[in-house]
Amino acid sequence: MAATKKVKVKKFSFKRLIILLLILYIIIYSLYYVFKMPIKNIFITGTTYITDNEIIQAADIKDYPSLFKTTSHKMKKEIKQIPLVKDVKIRKGLLGKLTIEVEENKILFYNLNTQKIVLEDGHEIEDSSSYKGVPTLINYVPDKIYQKLIKSLLKVDADIISSISEIEYSPSKSNEEIIDETRFILRMNDTNTVYANLINIKNLNHYEEIYSTLNNQKGYLYLDSSNEENFYFQSY
């Protein structure tokens, strides 16, 4: 006669059910809380000319909406509508922290003829009193040279550009014949006058270094040569 196999039947545990339901509740509530959690802190970096308020208004987060209901893609799209924004990155933190990293379009100069601000990509935007420390192009520049000027200024450090007060197109001539059609006169904020051309525009990046050797003299600095030995200074 075969032996009878005993089967152990587990008893229903109400306590375990309660614990399971409690765990599920905590998980669901936590997810719901995180999803509904409003933006608590907004950190904006990388801006010089764009105000934090402009960024916040463009992203439509002035009322601190839900952090995760507000999509990064939508915020990026709206922020990039600001002409001075070149690129933007957005990071979200679990504690309601929103970080917006902005890369601005470099401002090159104010064009007095068009009365507009010229950006590194060649676009022009309306002037604003908030754009301080921007050099002014004071005269007409032929289109071909104008485009070269924009591209060439990208090689110049931002702090040097901000130290320029005026840019004047002044091709070099000899007996009324143009010998250098890319020469410009730069009037600096420190009252010095610099002669530069587009071919050797990178020489401007050495301006502070060169000027520091002049014992605070003021005058004309000629940086339009490819040979550093031909740089020279003439006092006023």
C-alpha positions in Angstrom: 0.0 0.0 0.0 1.5 3.3 -1.1 2.4 5.8 1.6 0.1 8.9 1.8 2.0 12.1 0.9 1.2 15.0 3.2 0.8 18.4 1.6 1.4 21.4 3.7 -1.1 24.1 3.1 0.1 27.6 3.7 -2.2 29.7 5.8 -3.5 33.0 4.5 -1.5 35.8 6.2 -3.4 39.0 6.6 -0.3 40.6 8.1 1.7 39.9 4.9 -1.1 41.3 2.7 -1.1 44.5 4.7 2.6 44.8 4.4 2.5 44.2 0.7 -0.3 46.8 0.2 1.6 49.3 2.3 4.7 48.8 0.2 2.7 49.2 -3.0 1.1 52.4 -1.6 4.4 53.9 -0.6 5.8 53.2 -4.1 2.8 54.6 -5.9 2.6 57.6 -3.6 6.3 58.3 -4.0 6.0 58.2 -7.8 2.9 60.4 -7.7 4.7 62.9 -5.3 7.8 63.0 -7.5 5.6 63.5 -10.7 3.6 66.3 -9.1 6.5 67.9 -7.2 6.9 71.6 -8.3 10.1 73.2 -9.3 11.7 74.4 -6.1 15.0 75.9 -7.3 16.0 77.3 -10.6 19.7 77.7 -11.4 20.7 79.5 -14.7 24.4 79.5 -15.8 26.4 80.8 -18.7 24.5 84.0 -19.3 26.1 87.4 -19.7 23.6 89.5 -21.6 20.4 87.4 -21.2 18.6 88.0 -17.9 17.4 85.1 -15.7 13.9 86.5 -16.1 14.1 86.2 -19.9 15.0 82.6 -19.6 12.3 81.9 -17.0 9.6 83.6 -19.1 10.6 81.8 -22.3 10.6 78.4 -20.5 7.2 79.2 -19.0 8.3 78.3 -15.5 7.6 81.6 -13.7 4.9 79.9 -11.7 7.1 76.9 -10.7 5.1 74.2 -12.3 5.6 70.4 -11.8 9.2 69.6 -12.5 8.5 66.4 -14.4 5.3 67.5 -16.2 7.4 70.3 -17.8 9.4 68.6 -20.5 13.0 69.5 -21.2 12.4 69.3 -24.9 9.7 72.0 -24.8 11.7 74.2 -22.5 14.8 74.0 -24.8 12.7 74.8 -27.8 11.2 77.9 -26.3 14.5 79.2 -24.7 16.3 78.8 -28.1 13.8 81.3 -29.6 15.8 84.0 -27.7 18.1 85.3 -30.4 21.1 85.5 -28.1 20.8 81.8 -27.1 23.2 79.5 -29.1 22.5 76.3 -27.2 20.9 75.2 -23.9 21.1 72.1 -21.7 18.6 71.3 -19.0 19.1 69.0 -16.0 16.5 68.0 -13.4 17.1 66.9 -9.9 14.9 64.7 -7.7 14.5 67.4 -5.0 12.9 69.9 -7.4 16.2 71.4 -8.7 16.2 72.6 -12.3 19.5 73.6 -13.8 19.5 75.5 -17.1 22.9 75.8 -18.8 22.9 78.5 -21.5 25.5 79.1 -24.2 25.1 82.6 -25.6 25.8 83.8 -29.1 28.8 86.0 -29.0 28.1 89.7 -29.5 30.6 91.1 -31.8 29.6 94.8 -32.3 26.9 97.3 -32.7 26.5 98.4 -36.3 25.8 102.1 -36.3 24.5 102.0 -39.9 21.8 99.4 -39.3 21.5 100.4 -35.6 21.5 96.7 -34.7 23.6 94.3 -32.7 25.7 91.8 -34.7 26.1 88.3 -33.4 28.8 85.7 -34.2 26.5 83.8 -36.6 26.0 87.0 -38.6 22.4 87.6 -37.4 21.4 91.1 -36.3 19.1 91.8 -33.4 17.5 95.0 -32.1 19.7 97.1 -29.9 19.0 97.0 -26.1 20.4 99.2 -23.4 21.2 96.0 -21.5 24.1 95.2 -23.9 27.0 97.0 -22.3 30.6 96.9 -23.3 29.9 96.3 -27.0 32.1 98.0 -29.6 30.5 100.2 -32.2 31.2 99.9 -36.0 31.0 103.5 -37.0 31.2 103.5 -40.8 30.3 101.5 -43.9 32.2 98.4 -44.7 31.8 96.7 -48.2 29.8 93.4 -47.9 32.7 91.1 -48.7 34.9 92.7 -46.1 32.0 92.9 -43.7 31.5 89.2 -43.7 35.2 88.6 -43.3 35.2 91.0 -40.3 32.5 88.9 -38.6 34.4 85.7 -39.1 37.7 87.2 -38.1 36.4 88.6 -34.8 35.5 85.0 -33.7 39.3 84.5 -33.4 39.5 87.4 -30.8 39.0 86.8 -27.1 35.8 88.1 -25.7 37.5 90.3 -23.1 39.5 92.0 -25.8 36.4 92.7 -27.9 34.7 94.2 -24.8 37.8 96.5 -24.4 37.1 98.0 -27.9 35.1 101.2 -28.0 34.9 101.9 -31.7 35.7 100.0 -34.9 36.4 102.1 -38.0 37.0 100.6 -41.5 40.2 102.3 -42.8 41.9 100.5 -45.7 45.5 101.3 -46.1 46.4 103.4 -49.1 49.5 104.5 -50.9 49.2 107.3 -53.5 45.4 106.7 -53.5 45.9 103.0 -54.3 44.6 100.5 -51.7 47.3 98.2 -50.5 45.4 96.6 -47.6 41.6 96.5 -48.0 41.1 94.7 -44.6 42.6 97.2 -42.3 40.6 98.7 -39.4 41.2 101.3 -36.7 40.2 100.2 -33.2 39.7 102.9 -30.5 40.1 101.2 -27.2 38.3 102.0 -23.9 41.7 102.9 -22.4 42.0 105.6 -25.1 44.7 103.9 -27.1 44.3 103.5 -30.9 45.1 100.1 -32.5 45.7 99.5 -36.2 44.8 95.9 -37.2 43.9 94.0 -40.3 41.8 90.9 -40.7 44.7 88.7 -41.9 46.5 89.2 -38.6 43.5 89.7 -36.4 44.8 87.2 -33.8 47.4 89.7 -32.9 44.7 91.5 -30.9 44.8 88.7 -28.3 48.2 89.9 -27.3 47.0 93.5 -26.7 47.1 93.4 -22.9 50.5 91.7 -22.9 51.9 94.3 -25.3 50.4 97.3 -23.6 51.8 96.2 -20.2 55.3 96.9 -21.6 54.5 100.5 -22.5 54.5 102.0 -19.0 51.0 103.3 -19.3 51.8 105.5 -22.3 48.9 106.3 -24.6 49.1 106.3 -28.4 49.0 104.3 -31.6 49.7 100.6 -31.6 50.3 99.0 -35.0 49.4 95.3 -34.9 48.7 94.9 -38.7 51.9 93.0 -39.4 52.5 89.2 -39.6 55.9 89.7 -38.0 55.9 90.6 -34.3 59.2 92.4 -34.8 57.2 94.9 -36.9 54.8 95.8 -34.2 55.4 99.3 -33.0 54.0 102.0 -30.8 53.8 105.7 -31.3 52.7 107.9 -28.4 50.2 110.7 -28.9 
